[in-house]
Amino acid sequence: MCGIALIISGIRLELSTLILHSTPQPHSSEQLVFSIDDLKAALRRRGPDSLESKKLLLQPSISCLSEVREILSFVEGQEAVQREIGQTAKLPNYAAELHFIGATLQLRGVNPIVQPLIDTSRNILVYNGEIYGGLHVGSDENDAQILMQTLEKCCSCNSHLNNRICHCDEREQLSVVNVLSTVKGPWAIIYWQESAKTLWFGRDAFGRRSLLVHWPTVEDPRFLLSSVSPNSSVEQSSDFESEHGITNIRFWDELPCGVYSITVAAPDRDGFMVGEVKKHEWTDAMLEELIKWERNCVEPKPEELLTSCLPMQASVSVAAQTLLSALRESVRRRSSLHTIFQADIQKELAPVAILFSGGLDSMILAALLHECLDISYEIDLLNVSFDEQSAPDRISAKVGVEELRRISPSRKWKLVEIDSDLSKLTLETNHVMSLINPANTYMDLNIGIALWLAAGGNGWLYEGHSNFNNEDYRHIKYRSKARILLVGSGADEQCAGYGRHRTKFRQGSWLGLHEEMKLDMQRIWKRNLGRDDRCIADNGREARFPFLDEDVIKALLDIPLWEIADLNQPSGAGDKKILREVAQLLGLYEAAALPKRAIQFGSRIARESNRKNFGSNRAANQASAGTMDMHLCDWDDEDDKEESKKQCLCTHARPCFQLLASVVSLRGQPSGIIHSPVVRGPEFE
């Protein structure tokens, strides 16, 4: 995991129609100002092993203004001059400045690296990602270095920039887009291609790594990319219940998934160099299919349903075996000691941990990690609770670890109990506000706090007899040292685990269910993964998502929908049916029958948030009846009816949630959504 950033000044960007839809309109003339040091501090938390920055200065050619001649100025350590981001200043001789920042969490290879990387051709790379396929990375090699070597060989002709066929392919010379399209795994990248005077940036097709963008505005004409929002940018705009929050100033956006380029041209009449932003199409056929997320077998024939409705023990399918194989390989890729930084292996007893609720998804990951990791290593199971031993996730975690000990008694499992009190987390809440930015709902905040605390790994161990009710145990303070954290994101979206999936199935049968799941997968980058990546990585750990491996996604799409889920069956049986069969194959019979429970409810943070902001759950429910004033706020036009009931961290005197007017289609959306104070209840899990 790394933190990467770029600040461009002195270049007037022309935004093509391909990305105009993602360009935010400024909500306020007020300007957010934060320093380079603020940005570096936020990035360093993601990459504590090293932090460096490099500046690239561009100036027009003296002999011919139709060309651009660049001047490189690499400043080691602290910058000689600190500029406040948000201040506009013309550089001398119409020069443009590209400021690259890279913070590194060393997770792969033998020798440590420092970003930004610069090769002999004066290309510059800051990279945050893992390569699990597409490019060969040796057991002693680093992903970023291999990617840099491959990109150096890419052609720089204009054909690729204009999405045209390039004859360089005949000479076996790939383009930057070709290379990035073939990379399997999570990534976000910022890359300067010197020979083409072109900046490339983007994130993988599913958005598994965060990359925020600030598109130039009248108030702040600079172009910024960053893995995370600096804390001060939120603090300066905060006035939510005089404690924490976000105003209607919107500085950052999630960068939509894809590969983008900016080719720098000669200065215009105003003296600024010109750069046109373009978005490029993926060139890998398999990746294109995964993005479309189409399934061949959606609606079953009557005889096919008969087989699907057999009791689970009697009908564990070939499909479940296929999925289990794909998941096992996915976990192996993400936990293989050959792909973990060798210095960490030598000093850590638990190099990999799991975000653990004891639920179906995390139990499957734990059992598979046991199969993939040498038995000499411990496995930390990180469990967070806001109601101590009474939270549902704490109860299921204790039951779950006992089941894991039964099927794998030779493994040392460490259940790390992380307890917290929301009322005592004022400073931490403000910090998490910056991490979830640009997300701004109570649900995002609750999930963000739970993830951030869990990923911190600071908790307690009960050591002694395996029975937690036995008095012969020791309560020991413990902090996990694992730098890799396996997370179950993507399981619910792909296997019909949400309550709204059952609603869509009732309303539109199999086709309606498929379309809802497709919508979830195509917007997971915006609603979940960027936020989750930022909250987890802030602790100096890397989130890895085995359920979102490209081969796992393909395996699931190849399985008929009625074998994925059968929502005619009750909760805990028909939802995520395929994963319940996988759990049985692993010997996890108790976990196979567990119902879905979201982290904000299982950890009890949602209930504590209701009490903190409304005084009690009852007061929150009364608020949901519309007894308080109504407000109008802008909201994401992708949200469905249930997800629109998320509480907004806007500037109102009290919390509020979005209510779609009855005349509004579930897929249509007006520019302003009626808000009414309310809190989500368990029915929206």
C-alpha positions as CSV (number, residue, x, y, z in Angstrom):
1,M,0.0,0.0,0.0
2,C,1.2,3.4,-0.9
3,G,0.1,7.0,-0.8
4,I,0.5,8.9,-4.1
5,A,-0.3,12.5,-5.1
6,L,0.3,15.0,-7.9
7,I,-0.2,18.8,-8.0
8,I,-0.2,20.5,-11.4
9,S,0.0,24.2,-11.8
10,G,0.6,26.4,-14.9
11,I,-1.3,24.1,-17.3
12,R,-4.8,25.0,-18.5
13,L,-6.7,21.8,-18.8
14,E,-9.3,21.1,-21.5
15,L,-11.8,18.5,-20.2
16,S,-13.1,16.3,-23.0
17,T,-16.7,15.4,-23.2
18,L,-15.7,11.9,-22.0
19,I,-15.2,13.1,-18.4
20,L,-17.4,16.2,-18.2
21,H,-20.0,14.2,-16.4
22,S,-17.6,13.7,-13.5
23,T,-16.6,17.3,-13.2
24,P,-18.2,18.8,-10.1
25,Q,-19.8,22.2,-10.1
26,P,-18.3,24.4,-7.3
27,H,-20.7,24.6,-4.4
28,S,-19.2,27.7,-2.8
29,S,-16.9,30.5,-3.6
30,E,-15.0,29.7,-0.4
31,Q,-11.6,28.1,-1.2
32,L,-10.1,25.3,0.7
33,V,-6.4,25.8,1.5
34,F,-4.0,23.2,2.8
35,S,-0.3,22.9,2.6
36,I,2.0,20.5,0.9
37,D,2.9,19.3,4.4
38,D,-0.7,18.5,5.2
39,L,-0.9,16.4,2.1
40,K,2.4,14.6,2.9
41,A,1.2,13.9,6.4
42,A,-1.9,12.2,5.2
43,L,0.1,10.2,2.7
44,R,2.7,9.2,5.2
45,R,0.1,7.4,7.3
46,R,-0.5,5.2,4.3
47,G,3.1,4.7,3.5
48,P,5.2,5.0,6.7
49,D,8.4,3.3,5.2
50,S,9.4,6.2,3.0
51,L,8.2,9.6,1.7
52,E,9.7,11.6,-1.2
53,S,8.6,14.2,-3.7
54,K,10.0,15.3,-7.1
55,K,9.2,18.3,-9.1
56,L,9.1,18.4,-12.9
57,L,9.2,21.9,-14.5
58,L,8.1,22.4,-18.0
59,Q,9.0,25.4,-20.1
60,P,8.2,26.3,-23.8
61,S,11.0,25.9,-26.3
62,I,12.8,29.1,-27.1
63,S,13.3,28.2,-30.7
64,C,9.8,26.9,-31.5
65,L,6.7,27.4,-29.4
66,S,5.0,24.5,-31.2
67,E,7.1,22.1,-29.0
68,V,7.5,21.8,-25.3
69,R,10.9,21.4,-23.7
70,E,10.9,20.2,-20.1
71,I,13.4,21.0,-17.4
72,L,13.7,18.5,-14.5
73,S,14.4,19.8,-11.0
74,F,14.5,17.0,-8.5
75,V,14.5,18.4,-5.0
76,E,15.5,15.9,-2.3
77,G,13.8,16.1,1.1
78,Q,12.0,19.2,2.1
79,E,11.0,21.7,-0.5
80,A,12.9,25.0,-0.6
81,V,9.6,26.9,-1.1
82,Q,6.3,25.7,0.4
83,R,3.2,26.9,-1.5
84,E,-0.3,26.7,-0.2
85,I,-2.5,24.5,-2.4
86,G,-5.2,26.8,-3.6
87,Q,-3.0,29.8,-4.1
88,T,-2.6,30.8,-7.8
89,A,0.8,31.9,-9.0
90,K,2.2,32.1,-12.5
91,L,5.6,30.5,-12.7
92,P,8.4,32.4,-14.5
93,N,8.6,32.1,-18.3
94,Y,5.2,30.5,-18.4
95,A,6.7,27.3,-16.8
96,A,4.4,24.6,-15.6
97,E,5.0,22.5,-12.5
98,L,4.2,18.9,-11.8
99,H,4.8,17.9,-8.2
100,F,4.9,14.2,-7.6
101,I,4.6,12.8,-4.0
102,G,5.0,9.1,-3.0
103,A,4.8,7.4,0.3
104,T,5.6,3.7,0.5
105,L,4.4,0.8,2.6
106,Q,6.9,-1.9,1.5
107,L,5.0,-5.1,0.9
108,R,6.9,-6.9,-1.8
109,G,10.4,-7.7,-2.9
110,V,13.8,-8.0,-1.3
111,N,15.1,-4.5,-1.4
112,P,13.1,-1.4,-0.3
113,I,12.2,1.2,-2.8
114,V,11.5,5.0,-2.6
115,Q,8.9,6.7,-4.7
116,P,8.6,8.6,-7.0
117,L,10.6,6.2,-9.3
118,I,12.6,7.8,-12.1
119,D,14.2,5.8,-14.9
120,T,17.0,6.6,-17.3
121,S,14.5,8.0,-19.8
122,R,13.4,10.5,-17.2
123,N,9.9,8.9,-16.9
124,I,8.4,9.4,-13.4
125,L,6.1,6.9,-11.6
126,V,4.2,6.9,-8.4
127,Y,2.2,3.7,-8.0
128,N,-0.1,2.2,-5.4
129,G,-1.0,-1.4,-6.2
130,E,-0.3,-5.1,-6.4
131,I,0.3,-7.1,-9.6
132,Y,-1.2,-10.6,-9.4
133,G,-1.1,-11.3,-13.1
134,G,-0.6,-9.9,-16.6
135,L,3.0,-9.0,-15.9
136,H,5.5,-11.4,-14.4
137,V,6.8,-10.3,-11.0
138,G,9.5,-12.5,-9.6
139,S,9.5,-13.5,-5.9
140,D,12.4,-11.2,-5.2
141,E,11.1,-8.3,-7.3
142,N,8.9,-5.2,-6.6
143,D,5.7,-4.5,-8.5
144,A,6.3,-0.8,-9.1
145,Q,9.8,-1.5,-10.4
146,I,8.6,-4.1,-12.9
147,L,5.8,-1.9,-14.0
148,M,8.2,1.0,-14.5
149,Q,10.5,-1.2,-16.6
150,T,7.5,-2.3,-18.8
151,L,6.1,1.2,-19.2
152,E,9.5,2.5,-20.3
153,K,9.3,0.3,-23.4
154,C,5.8,1.6,-24.4
155,C,5.4,3.6,-27.6
156,S,4.7,7.3,-27.5
157,C,2.9,7.9,-30.8
158,N,-0.2,10.0,-31.0
159,S,-2.4,7.0,-32.2
160,H,-2.8,5.7,-28.6
161,L,-3.6,9.2,-27.3
162,N,-6.4,9.5,-29.8
163,N,-7.7,5.9,-29.4
164,R,-6.6,4.9,-32.9
165,I,-4.9,1.7,-34.0
166,C,-1.1,2.0,-33.6
167,H,1.3,0.3,-36.0
168,C,3.8,0.1,-33.2
169,D,2.0,-3.1,-32.2
170,E,3.5,-4.7,-35.3
171,R,6.9,-4.1,-33.7
172,E,5.7,-5.6,-30.4
173,Q,5.7,-2.2,-28.8
174,L,2.7,-1.8,-26.5
175,S,1.0,1.3,-25.3
176,V,0.5,2.5,-21.7
177,V,-3.2,1.6,-22.0
178,N,-2.3,-1.9,-23.3
179,V,0.0,-2.5,-20.3
180,L,-2.4,-1.2,-17.7
181,S,-5.3,-3.2,-19.2
182,T,-3.5,-6.4,-18.7
183,V,-2.5,-5.9,-15.1
184,K,-4.5,-8.1,-12.7
185,G,-4.9,-6.7,-9.3
186,P,-5.7,-3.4,-7.5
187,W,-3.9,-0.3,-8.6
188,A,-3.8,3.5,-8.8
189,I,-1.1,5.2,-10.9
190,I,0.4,8.5,-11.8
191,Y,3.0,8.3,-14.6
192,W,4.9,10.9,-16.6
193,Q,5.9,9.6,-20.1
194,E,8.8,11.8,-21.0
195,S,9.0,10.9,-24.7
196,A,5.3,11.8,-25.3
197,K,5.2,14.8,-22.9
198,T,2.1,13.0,-21.5
199,L,0.8,12.4,-18.0
200,W,-1.0,9.1,-17.5
201,F,-3.2,8.5,-14.4
202,G,-6.0,6.3,-13.3
203,R,-7.2,3.4,-11.2
204,D,-8.1,-0.2,-11.9
205,A,-11.5,-1.2,-13.5
206,F,-13.1,-2.0,-10.1
207,G,-11.6,0.9,-8.1
208,R,-9.9,-1.2,-5.5
209,R,-7.4,1.5,-4.7
210,S,-8.4,5.0,-3.9
211,L,-7.6,8.0,-6.1
212,L,-9.2,11.4,-5.5
213,V,-9.2,14.2,-8.0
214,H,-9.7,17.9,-7.8
215,W,-10.7,19.2,-11.3
216,P,-9.6,22.8,-11.9
217,T,-12.2,25.5,-10.9
218,V,-12.2,29.3,-11.1
219,E,-11.4,29.4,-7.4
220,D,-8.6,26.9,-7.7
221,P,-7.3,26.3,-11.2
222,R,-4.8,23.6,-10.2
223,F,-5.3,19.9,-10.9
224,L,-4.7,17.6,-8.0
225,L,-4.7,13.8,-7.6
226,S,-4.3,12.2,-4.2
227,S,-4.9,8.8,-2.5
228,V,-6.5,10.7,0.4
229,S,-7.9,14.1,1.5
230,P,-5.7,16.0,4.0
231,N,-7.3,16.3,7.4
232,S,-7.0,20.1,7.4
233,S,-9.1,20.5,4.3
234,V,-12.1,19.0,6.2
235,E,-11.4,20.8,9.4
236,Q,-11.4,24.2,7.7
237,S,-14.8,23.5,6.2
238,S,-16.3,21.9,9.2
239,D,-19.4,23.1,11.1
240,F,-21.5,20.1,11.7
241,E,-23.3,20.2,15.1
242,S,-20.3,22.3,16.3
243,E,-18.4,19.1,16.5
244,H,-17.6,17.5,13.1
245,G,-18.8,17.5,9.6
246,I,-18.6,18.7,6.0
247,T,-20.1,21.8,4.6
248,N,-21.4,22.0,1.0
249,I,-17.9,22.9,-0.2
250,R,-16.9,20.0,-2.4
251,F,-13.2,19.9,-3.2
252,W,-12.5,16.3,-4.0
253,D,-14.2,13.7,-6.1
254,E,-13.6,9.9,-6.5
255,L,-11.8,9.5,-9.8
256,P,-14.0,7.2,-12.0
257,C,-12.2,4.0,-12.9
258,G,-10.2,4.0,-16.0
259,V,-7.0,5.3,-17.7
260,Y,-6.6,9.0,-18.4
261,S,-4.0,11.1,-20.2
262,I,-3.0,14.7,-20.4
263,T,-0.7,15.7,-23.2
264,V,1.1,19.0,-22.7
265,A,1.1,21.5,-25.6
266,A,2.5,25.0,-26.2
267,P,1.3,28.0,-24.1
268,D,-1.9,29.7,-25.1
269,R,-2.4,33.5,-25.3
270,D,-2.8,33.7,-21.5
271,G,0.7,32.2,-21.1
272,F,-0.5,28.9,-19.7
273,M,0.5,25.6,-21.2
274,V,-2.4,23.6,-22.5
275,G,-3.3,20.0,-21.7
276,E,-6.2,18.0,-22.9
277,V,-7.7,15.4,-20.6
278,K,-8.8,12.2,-22.3
279,K,-10.2,9.0,-21.0
280,H,-9.1,5.8,-22.8
281,E,-10.9,2.5,-23.4
282,W,-9.6,-0.7,-21.9
283,T,-8.0,-2.9,-24.5
284,D,-8.2,-6.3,-22.7
285,A,-11.2,-8.4,-23.9
286,M,-11.6,-10.3,-20.7
287,L,-11.6,-7.1,-18.6
288,E,-14.2,-5.6,-20.9
289,E,-16.5,-8.5,-20.2
290,L,-16.0,-8.3,-16.5
291,I,-16.9,-4.6,-16.5
292,K,-20.1,-5.2,-18.5
293,W,-21.0,-7.8,-15.8
294,E,-23.3,-9.8,-18.0
295,R,-24.4,-13.3,-17.0
296,N,-25.5,-15.8,-19.7
297,C,-27.8,-17.8,-17.4
298,V,-30.2,-15.5,-15.5
299,E,-33.7,-17.0,-15.7
300,P,-34.0,-20.7,-14.8
301,K,-36.2,-23.3,-16.3
302,P,-38.6,-25.1,-13.9
303,E,-36.5,-28.3,-13.9
304,E,-33.4,-26.3,-13.1
305,L,-35.0,-24.8,-10.1
306,L,-35.9,-28.2,-8.7
307,T,-32.3,-29.1,-8.4
308,S,-31.5,-25.7,-6.8
309,C,-34.1,-26.2,-4.1
310,L,-32.7,-29.4,-2.7
311,P,-31.4,-29.2,0.8
312,M,-27.9,-27.7,0.9
313,Q,-26.2,-30.8,2.3
314,A,-27.5,-32.9,-0.6
315,S,-26.8,-30.4,-3.4
316,V,-23.4,-28.9,-2.9
317,S,-22.8,-28.2,-6.6
318,V,-20.0,-28.4,-9.1
319,A,-20.3,-24.6,-9.2
320,A,-19.4,-24.4,-5.6
321,Q,-16.3,-26.5,-6.2
322,T,-15.3,-24.2,-9.1
323,L,-15.8,-21.1,-7.0
324,L,-13.9,-22.6,-4.1
325,S,-10.9,-23.2,-6.3
326,A,-11.0,-19.7,-7.6
327,L,-11.3,-18.2,-4.1
328,R,-8.5,-20.4,-2.8
329,E,-6.2,-19.2,-5.6
330,S,-7.2,-15.6,-4.9
331,V,-6.3,-15.9,-1.2
332,R,-3.1,-17.7,-2.1
333,R,-2.1,-14.8,-4.4
334,R,-2.7,-12.3,-1.7
335,S,-1.0,-14.1,1.1
336,S,1.9,-16.0,-0.5
337,L,5.1,-15.4,1.5
338,H,7.0,-15.2,-1.8
339,T,5.1,-12.0,-2.6
340,I,5.5,-10.3,0.8
341,F,8.5,-8.1,1.6
342,Q,11.1,-10.5,3.0
343,A,12.1,-8.3,5.9
344,D,8.6,-8.4,7.2
345,I,8.4,-12.2,7.0
346,Q,11.5,-12.6,9.1
347,K,10.3,-10.5,12.0
348,E,6.5,-11.0,12.1
349,L,4.6,-13.9,13.5
350,A,1.4,-12.9,11.8
351,P,2.0,-11.3,8.4
352,V,-1.6,-11.4,7.4
353,A,-4.8,-10.6,9.3
354,I,-8.5,-10.7,8.6
355,L,-11.2,-8.2,9.2
356,F,-13.3,-10.6,11.2
357,S,-17.0,-10.6,12.2
358,G,-17.4,-14.4,12.4
359,G,-19.9,-14.1,9.6
360,L,-20.0,-16.2,6.4
361,D,-17.5,-14.1,4.3
362,S,-14.8,-13.7,6.9
363,M,-15.1,-17.3,8.0
364,I,-14.5,-18.5,4.4
365,L,-11.5,-16.1,4.1
366,A,-10.1,-17.4,7.4
367,A,-10.4,-21.1,6.4
368,L,-8.8,-20.4,3.1
369,L,-5.9,-18.4,4.6
370,H,-5.3,-21.3,6.9
371,E,-4.9,-23.5,3.8
372,C,-2.5,-21.0,2.1
373,L,-0.3,-19.8,4.9
374,D,2.5,-21.9,6.5
375,I,1.3,-23.4,9.8
376,S,4.1,-21.8,11.7
377,Y,2.5,-18.4,11.3
378,E,-0.3,-17.1,13.5
379,I,-3.4,-15.5,12.0
380,D,-4.9,-12.4,13.6
381,L,-8.7,-12.0,13.5
382,L,-9.6,-8.3,14.1
383,N,-13.0,-7.8,15.5
384,V,-14.5,-4.4,16.5
385,S,-17.3,-3.7,18.9
386,F,-19.1,-0.7,20.3
387,D,-21.0,-2.7,22.8
388,E,-18.2,-4.8,24.3
389,Q,-19.2,-8.5,24.5
390,S,-22.9,-7.9,23.6
391,A,-22.4,-6.8,20.0
392,P,-23.7,-9.4,17.5
393,D,-20.3,-9.4,15.7
394,R,-18.5,-10.1,18.9
395,I,-20.8,-13.0,19.7
396,S,-20.5,-14.5,16.2
397,A,-16.7,-13.9,16.2
398,K,-16.3,-16.0,19.4
399,V,-18.4,-18.7,18.0
400,G,-16.5,-18.5,14.7
401,V,-13.0,-18.8,16.1
402,E,-14.1,-21.9,18.0
403,E,-15.3,-23.4,14.7
404,L,-12.0,-22.5,13.1
405,R,-10.1,-24.2,16.0
406,R,-12.1,-27.3,15.5
407,I,-11.3,-27.6,11.8
408,S,-7.7,-26.5,12.1
409,P,-6.5,-27.2,15.6
410,S,-2.8,-26.9,14.7
411,R,-3.2,-23.2,13.7
412,K,-2.8,-20.5,16.4
413,W,-5.8,-18.2,15.9
414,K,-5.7,-14.8,17.7
415,L,-9.1,-13.1,18.1
416,V,-8.2,-9.5,18.7
417,E,-11.1,-7.8,20.5
418,I,-11.2,-4.1,19.7
419,D,-13.6,-2.3,22.0
420,S,-14.5,1.4,21.6
421,D,-16.9,4.0,22.9
422,L,-18.3,6.3,20.3
423,S,-18.9,9.1,22.8
424,K,-15.1,9.2,23.5
425,L,-14.0,9.4,19.8
426,T,-14.4,13.1,19.0
427,L,-10.9,13.6,17.6
428,E,-10.9,10.2,15.9
429,T,-14.2,11.0,14.3
430,N,-12.9,14.2,12.9
431,H,-10.0,12.3,11.5
432,V,-12.2,9.6,9.9
433,M,-14.3,12.4,8.4
434,S,-11.2,13.3,6.3
435,L,-10.7,9.7,5.3
436,I,-14.2,9.1,4.0
437,N,-14.2,12.4,2.1
438,P,-15.8,13.0,-0.4
439,A,-18.4,10.6,1.1
440,N,-20.6,12.5,3.6
441,T,-23.3,10.4,5.1
442,Y,-23.7,9.0,8.6
443,M,-23.7,5.5,7.2
444,D,-20.3,6.2,5.5
445,L,-19.0,7.7,8.8
446,N,-20.2,4.8,10.9
447,I,-18.6,2.3,8.5
448,G,-15.5,4.3,8.2
449,I,-15.0,4.5,12.0
450,A,-15.6,0.8,12.4
451,L,-13.1,-0.1,9.6
452,W,-10.5,2.4,10.8
453,L,-10.6,1.1,14.4
454,A,-10.6,-2.6,13.3
455,A,-7.7,-2.0,10.9
456,G,-5.8,-0.3,13.7
457,G,-5.5,-3.7,15.3
458,N,-5.3,-2.3,18.9
459,G,-7.2,-4.6,21.2
460,W,-7.2,-7.5,23.7
461,L,-6.5,-11.2,23.6
462,Y,-8.0,-13.8,25.8
463,E,-5.3,-16.4,26.3
464,G,-5.6,-19.7,28.1
465,H,-8.4,-22.3,27.7
466,S,-10.1,-22.0,24.4
467,N,-13.5,-21.7,26.1
468,F,-14.1,-18.0,26.4
469,N,-16.4,-18.6,29.4
470,N,-13.6,-20.4,31.4
471,E,-12.2,-18.3,34.2
472,D,-8.7,-19.6,33.6
473,Y,-7.5,-17.1,31.0
474,R,-5.4,-14.0,30.7
475,H,-6.6,-10.7,29.3
476,I,-3.6,-9.3,27.3
477,K,-3.2,-6.0,25.5
478,Y,-2.2,-6.7,21.9
479,R,-1.6,-4.8,18.7
480,S,-1.5,-6.8,15.4
481,K,1.7,-6.2,13.4
482,A,0.2,-7.6,10.2
483,R,0.6,-5.3,7.3
484,I,-1.9,-7.1,5.0
485,L,-5.6,-7.3,5.9
486,L,-8.0,-9.5,4.0
487,V,-11.5,-8.0,3.7
488,G,-14.7,-9.6,2.4
489,S,-15.8,-6.7,0.2
490,G,-17.6,-7.7,-3.0
491,A,-19.2,-10.9,-1.6
492,D,-22.6,-9.4,-1.0
493,E,-22.7,-7.5,-4.3
494,Q,-21.9,-10.6,-6.3
495,C,-23.9,-13.2,-4.3
496,A,-27.1,-11.3,-3.5
497,G,-26.4,-10.6,0.1
498,Y,-28.2,-7.3,0.6
499,G,-31.8,-6.9,1.7
500,R,-32.6,-4.8,-1.4
501,H,-31.7,-7.8,-3.6
502,R,-34.6,-9.7,-2.1
503,T,-36.8,-6.7,-2.7
504,K,-35.8,-6.5,-6.3
505,F,-36.3,-10.2,-6.7
506,R,-39.9,-9.9,-5.4
507,Q,-40.5,-7.0,-7.7
508,G,-38.8,-8.1,-10.9
509,S,-37.9,-11.8,-10.4
510,W,-34.6,-13.1,-11.7
511,L,-34.0,-10.3,-14.2
512,G,-34.6,-7.6,-11.7
513,L,-32.2,-9.3,-9.3
514,H,-29.5,-9.5,-11.9
515,E,-29.9,-5.8,-12.8
516,E,-29.6,-4.8,-9.2
517,M,-26.5,-6.9,-8.6
518,K,-25.0,-5.5,-11.8
519,L,-25.7,-1.9,-10.7
520,D,-24.0,-2.7,-7.3
521,M,-20.9,-4.0,-9.0
522,Q,-20.6,-1.1,-11.4
523,R,-20.8,1.5,-8.7
524,I,-18.9,-0.3,-6.0
525,W,-15.8,1.9,-6.7
526,K,-17.7,5.0,-5.8
527,R,-19.8,3.8,-2.9
528,N,-17.5,1.4,-1.1
529,L,-14.0,0.7,-2.2
530,G,-12.4,4.1,-2.2
531,R,-13.8,4.9,1.3
532,D,-12.7,1.5,2.6
533,D,-9.3,1.7,1.1
534,R,-8.6,5.1,2.7
535,C,-9.9,4.1,6.2
536,I,-7.9,0.9,6.3
537,A,-4.7,2.2,4.7
538,D,-4.5,5.1,7.2
539,N,-3.2,2.5,9.7
540,G,-0.3,1.5,7.6
541,R,-2.0,-1.7,6.4
542,E,-3.1,-2.8,3.0
543,A,-6.6,-4.0,2.3
544,R,-6.8,-7.0,0.0
545,F,-10.1,-8.1,-1.5
546,P,-10.1,-11.8,-2.5
547,F,-13.8,-11.7,-3.6
548,L,-12.9,-9.0,-6.1
549,D,-10.1,-11.0,-7.8
550,E,-10.7,-10.9,-11.6
551,D,-10.8,-14.7,-11.8
552,V,-13.3,-14.9,-8.9
553,I,-15.5,-12.4,-10.6
554,K,-15.4,-14.4,-13.8
555,A,-16.1,-17.6,-12.0
556,L,-19.2,-16.2,-10.4
557,L,-20.4,-14.7,-13.7
558,D,-20.1,-18.1,-15.3
559,I,-22.4,-19.7,-12.7
560,P,-26.2,-19.5,-13.3
561,L,-27.9,-16.9,-11.2
562,W,-30.2,-19.4,-9.5
563,E,-27.1,-21.3,-8.2
564,I,-25.7,-18.1,-6.9
565,A,-28.8,-17.3,-4.8
566,D,-32.4,-18.5,-4.4
567,L,-34.3,-15.7,-2.7
568,N,-37.4,-17.8,-2.5
569,Q,-35.7,-19.4,0.4
570,P,-35.5,-17.6,3.8
571,S,-32.6,-15.4,5.0
572,G,-29.6,-17.4,6.0
573,A,-30.3,-20.0,3.3
574,G,-31.1,-18.6,-0.1
575,D,-29.1,-15.4,0.0
576,K,-25.5,-16.0,-0.9
577,K,-26.4,-19.7,-1.5
578,I,-23.2,-20.4,-3.4
579,L,-21.0,-19.1,-0.6
580,R,-22.9,-21.2,2.0
581,E,-22.1,-24.3,-0.1
582,V,-18.4,-23.2,-0.2
583,A,-18.5,-22.9,3.6
584,Q,-19.8,-26.4,3.8
585,L,-17.0,-27.7,1.6
586,L,-14.6,-26.1,4.0
587,G,-16.3,-27.7,7.0
588,L,-17.8,-24.5,8.3
589,Y,-21.3,-25.8,8.9
590,E,-22.3,-23.3,11.6
591,A,-21.0,-20.3,9.5
592,A,-22.9,-21.6,6.5
593,A,-26.2,-20.9,8.2
594,L,-25.4,-17.3,9.4
595,P,-27.5,-14.4,8.2
596,K,-26.0,-11.3,6.6
597,R,-25.2,-8.5,9.0
598,A,-23.6,-5.2,8.0
599,I,-20.6,-4.0,10.0
600,Q,-22.3,-0.9,11.2
601,F,-25.1,-3.0,12.8
602,G,-23.0,-6.0,13.8
603,S,-20.6,-3.8,15.7
604,R,-23.4,-1.7,17.2
605,I,-21.9,1.6,16.0
606,A,-25.1,2.5,14.2
607,R,-27.1,2.2,17.4
608,E,-24.5,4.2,19.4
609,S,-24.5,6.8,16.7
610,N,-28.3,7.1,16.9
611,R,-28.0,7.6,20.7
612,K,-25.3,10.2,20.4
613,N,-27.0,12.3,17.7
614,F,-30.7,11.8,18.8
615,G,-30.5,10.8,22.5
616,S,-32.0,7.3,21.9
617,N,-33.1,4.9,19.2
618,R,-36.7,5.9,20.0
619,A,-36.0,9.5,19.3
620,A,-34.3,8.5,16.1
621,N,-37.4,6.6,15.0
622,Q,-39.6,9.5,15.9
623,A,-37.4,11.7,13.7
624,S,-37.9,9.2,10.9
625,A,-41.7,10.0,11.0
626,G,-41.0,13.4,9.6
627,T,-41.7,15.4,12.8
628,M,-38.8,17.8,12.1
629,D,-38.2,20.4,9.4
630,M,-37.7,19.3,5.8
631,H,-34.6,20.3,3.9
632,L,-33.3,20.2,0.3
633,C,-29.9,18.8,-0.5
634,D,-28.1,17.5,-3.5
635,W,-27.6,13.7,-3.7
636,D,-26.0,11.1,-5.8
637,D,-28.3,10.2,-8.7
638,E,-27.2,6.5,-8.5
639,D,-28.7,5.8,-5.1
640,D,-31.7,3.5,-4.9
641,K,-34.6,3.9,-2.6
642,E,-33.1,2.1,0.3
643,E,-29.7,3.5,0.0
644,S,-31.1,7.0,-0.3
645,K,-32.1,6.7,3.3
646,K,-28.6,7.4,4.4
647,Q,-28.0,10.2,6.8
648,C,-26.3,13.2,5.3
649,L,-23.5,15.1,6.9
650,C,-24.6,18.4,5.5
651,T,-24.8,21.8,7.1
652,H,-28.3,21.4,8.6
653,A,-28.8,22.1,12.3
654,R,-29.7,18.4,12.7
655,P,-28.9,15.2,10.9
656,C,-31.2,14.3,8.0
657,F,-31.8,11.6,5.5
658,Q,-32.8,11.5,1.9
659,L,-36.4,10.7,1.1
660,L,-37.3,10.2,-2.5
661,A,-40.5,11.9,-3.4
662,S,-43.2,9.3,-4.4
663,V,-43.3,10.7,-7.9
664,V,-39.7,10.1,-8.5
665,S,-38.6,6.9,-10.2
666,L,-36.2,4.6,-8.3
667,R,-33.7,5.2,-11.1
668,G,-34.6,8.8,-12.0
669,Q,-33.4,11.5,-9.7
670,P,-34.1,15.2,-9.4
671,S,-31.3,17.7,-8.7
672,G,-32.6,18.2,-5.2
673,I,-33.8,15.4,-2.9
674,I,-36.1,16.0,-0.1
675,H,-34.5,15.4,3.3
676,S,-36.1,14.6,6.6
677,P,-34.3,13.9,9.9
678,V,-34.1,10.2,10.4
679,V,-31.8,7.3,11.2
680,R,-31.5,4.1,9.4
681,G,-32.8,1.1,11.3
682,P,-31.9,-2.6,11.0
683,E,-34.4,-3.1,8.3
684,F,-32.0,-1.5,5.9
685,E,-29.1,-4.0,6.5
